[in-house]
Amino acid sequence: MALLQGYLVSTSLKLPSGNVSVQFRPDKLTLAVNSAENVLVNFSPLVESDAELYFIYQEPNTKPSYTTTVNIIDPLTNLSVKVNQTNVTLIVRGHNAGTVYVSLNSSSTQFLNLAAVYMPVRVVYSHPLVIINVVIGWIYFIAWSISFYPQVFYNWKRKSVIGLNFDFLAYNLTGFLAYGLFNIGMYWIPVVKGQYLAKYPHGVNPVQLNDVIFSLHAFIITAFTIFQCFIYQRGGQKVSKLCILLLALAWVFILVTLFLTVGHVISWLDYLYYFSYVKLGVTLIKYIPQVLMNYRRKSTEGWCIGNVLLDFTGGTFSLLQMFLISYNNNDWDSIFGDPTKFGLGLFSILFDILFIIQHYCLYRPQMSTSKYEPILGEENNESNS
């Protein structure tokens, strides 16, 4: 029997497809270790003749793609289906934390495209921890979403943007525009979604609606903050030549790769990933000008600490969620196997801590009014006011 199953696994893609479609209900499952759930295997239309169905499994990032052994759940008993049968009930029991894709194979040719039928099963250590992670996700989403408003209100209250670095705003505008275009493409454009599914057949689109809303909202608020720079006192500040050069290089890169994409040299999916790389690059450098500006002025006047505290809150809860999800799913590769997201989150938190130290320790607000060093152009503005 094992040899037969192995033969079926190796030849499943060569079998002709029939008319009977097979579906798992539910089509995905989350359960705790040592707990069990019922799953229906539905057949439509009715099974045409008696047949045997064998379960095969794939764990993410493992080879070969499918095997007949599994460690995440208890092995499932092969199905013996009879003519005119409509469904079969399975009992799926969690064994170890992790994720496995459950699929089917058969020597019968009556079943339609079994290679495309699968059910992701996620086994976790704790169901309550799943709920806690959802709550944490909303906390950091809200914290990050409202973190832009304290600076806007602060600028309005002072009728001035002196002390707010324009390079930081320019980097942010490009970063959120690139991030927004990436999210829109991944979430809404059918060609891109099709290319992603072809590249990752079992993958779940990483971009959700809240990602699209957040990036567009961040871009709009950043653009409005830049508008404030034109109507409020700014003390002769302007975007640096280095910032202009770096942003110009980024958009030239985007333009060149656009021509390569239109010429079918690279796919639209890969082109969108280049936008995400621009966002990553911006995140690495965008805080540096503001830190240097605070240091040179010996003051954080004009740089609202409220947005820093909210960003720190969002970043901290985001990293906490990453660790809790990795623990609950026994999937530490999601952090250490691909350290980009983790590293950037930690990088932003470290800058937030530096801003907090500057504001509350090095350049305390009550001392900054009379002792900070004005930036270039601010002296003349103040003398004329």
CORFEN-V91866 format. One record per residue. N is the residue number from 1. RES is the residue in one small letter. NEAR is the number of other C-alpha atoms within 12 Angstrom. Layout:
N:RES:NEAR
N:RES:NEAR
//
This chain:
1:m:11
2:a:15
3:l:10
4:l:18
5:q:25
6:g:22
7:y:21
8:l:30
9:v:32
10:s:22
11:t:18
12:s:32
13:l:21
14:k:17
15:l:22
16:p:18
17:s:22
18:g:21
19:n:20
20:v:27
21:s:27
22:v:37
23:q:31
24:f:31
25:r:23
26:p:20
27:d:22
28:k:27
29:l:31
30:t:34
31:l:36
32:a:30
33:v:29
34:n:20
35:s:24
36:a:21
37:e:25
38:n:22
39:v:27
40:l:23
41:v:33
42:n:26
43:f:30
44:s:21
45:p:21
46:l:21
47:v:31
48:e:22
49:s:21
50:d:20
51:a:23
52:e:26
53:l:33
54:y:34
55:f:37
56:i:39
57:y:35
58:q:31
59:e:31
60:p:25
61:n:18
62:t:14
63:k:10
64:p:16
65:s:22
66:y:32
67:t:29
68:t:34
69:t:26
70:v:27
71:n:25
72:i:35
73:i:38
74:d:28
75:p:24
76:l:28
77:t:21
78:n:24
79:l:23
80:s:21
81:v:27
82:k:18
83:v:18
84:n:18
85:q:23
86:t:22
87:n:26
88:v:25
89:t:24
90:l:24
91:i:21
92:v:35
93:r:30
94:g:33
95:h:26
96:n:28
97:a:33
98:g:36
99:t:37
100:v:42
101:y:40
102:v:44
103:s:38
104:l:40
105:n:42
106:s:39
107:s:28
108:s:28
109:t:27
110:q:29
111:f:36
112:l:27
113:n:26
114:l:38
115:a:34
116:a:24
117:v:30
118:y:31
119:m:34
120:p:32
121:v:42
122:r:39
123:v:40
124:v:35
125:y:29
126:s:27
127:h:23
128:p:16
129:l:23
130:v:26
131:i:17
132:i:19
133:n:27
134:v:21
135:v:18
136:i:27
137:g:28
138:w:20
139:i:25
140:y:30
141:f:28
142:i:24
143:a:28
144:w:32
145:s:30
146:i:26
147:s:30
148:f:35
149:y:28
150:p:26
151:q:37
152:v:33
153:f:25
154:y:26
155:n:31
156:w:23
157:k:16
158:r:21
159:k:20
160:s:32
161:v:36
162:i:40
163:g:43
164:l:43
165:n:39
166:f:38
167:d:34
168:f:34
169:l:42
170:a:38
171:y:41
172:n:38
173:l:33
174:t:40
175:g:36
176:f:38
177:l:31
178:a:36
179:y:36
180:g:36
181:l:33
182:f:36
183:n:33
184:i:31
185:g:34
186:m:34
187:y:27
188:w:19
189:i:19
190:p:15
191:v:18
192:v:26
193:k:29
194:g:22
195:q:23
196:y:27
197:l:19
198:a:17
199:k:16
200:y:16
201:p:20
202:h:27
203:g:20
204:v:18
205:n:24
206:p:19
207:v:27
208:q:19
209:l:18
210:n:22
211:d:27
212:v:26
213:i:23
214:f:30
215:s:34
216:l:27
217:h:25
218:a:32
219:f:29
220:i:25
221:i:28
222:t:31
223:a:26
224:f:23
225:t:33
226:i:31
227:f:23
228:q:28
229:c:33
230:f:21
231:i:16
232:y:23
233:q:28
234:r:33
235:g:30
236:g:26
237:q:26
238:k:27
239:v:24
240:s:19
241:k:13
242:l:16
243:c:26
244:i:20
245:l:16
246:l:23
247:l:31
248:a:18
249:l:17
250:a:27
251:w:24
252:v:16
253:f:19
254:i:28
255:l:17
256:v:18
257:t:25
258:l:24
259:f:17
260:l:17
261:t:19
262:v:14
263:g:13
264:h:14
265:v:15
266:i:19
267:s:25
268:w:29
269:l:35
270:d:27
271:y:32
272:l:33
273:y:27
274:y:31
275:f:34
276:s:33
277:y:27
278:v:36
279:k:35
280:l:29
281:g:27
282:v:33
283:t:33
284:l:27
285:i:29
286:k:33
287:y:33
288:i:27
289:p:30
290:q:36
291:v:31
292:l:25
293:m:31
294:n:36
295:y:26
296:r:21
297:r:30
298:k:28
299:s:39
300:t:43
301:e:40
302:g:40
303:w:40
304:c:37
305:i:33
306:g:27
307:n:28
308:v:36
309:l:32
310:l:31
311:d:37
312:f:31
313:t:31
314:g:31
315:g:38
316:t:32
317:f:30
318:s:34
319:l:30
320:l:27
321:q:32
322:m:33
323:f:24
324:l:30
325:i:34
326:s:28
327:y:24
328:n:32
329:n:35
330:n:24
331:d:28
332:w:20
333:d:20
334:s:25
335:i:26
336:f:15
337:g:14
338:d:13
339:p:17
340:t:21
341:k:24
342:f:27
343:g:22
344:l:27
345:g:30
346:l:27
347:f:28
348:s:33
349:i:29
350:l:23
351:f:29
352:d:31
353:i:26
354:l:28
355:f:37
356:i:30
357:i:23
358:q:31
359:h:30
360:y:20
361:c:18
362:l:21
363:y:28
364:r:23
365:p:25
366:q:16
367:m:18
368:s:25
369:t:17
370:s:15
371:k:17
372:y:26
373:e:23
374:p:31
375:i:30
376:l:19
377:g:19
378:e:24
379:e:18
380:n:15
381:n:18
382:e:17
383:s:10
384:n:10
385:s:9
//
